[in-house]
Amino acid sequence: GPLSERRLMDVRLGELPMWLATRDFSPQGLLGAVQKAWSSYHDKYINVKRGGPAGISMLLAGYCLLSYGWSYQHIKCHRWRKYH
């Protein structure tokens, strides 16, 4: 199909700049992309008939990694301090 209708995983590396140029980077377009991503994540991992703890554990693991990344600079400086 047309390049603008393809998903990111279906785009080849050489087509990536042209695909990015077709995206909508306005605040409304970004909000729509986030809502679509959340909806597909929710449908795939959380809203299933026989679901397990995988969806919620992935969400918690992502939160842990994100919070560690935000506080990494503080942790790195704290690690080099000496206590005596």
Secondary structure, DSSP 4 states (H G I P E B T S, - for coil): --GGGS-GGGS-GGGHHHHHHTS--SHHHHHHHHHHHHHHHIIIIIS-TT--THHHHHHHHHHHHHHHHHTHHHHHHHHT----
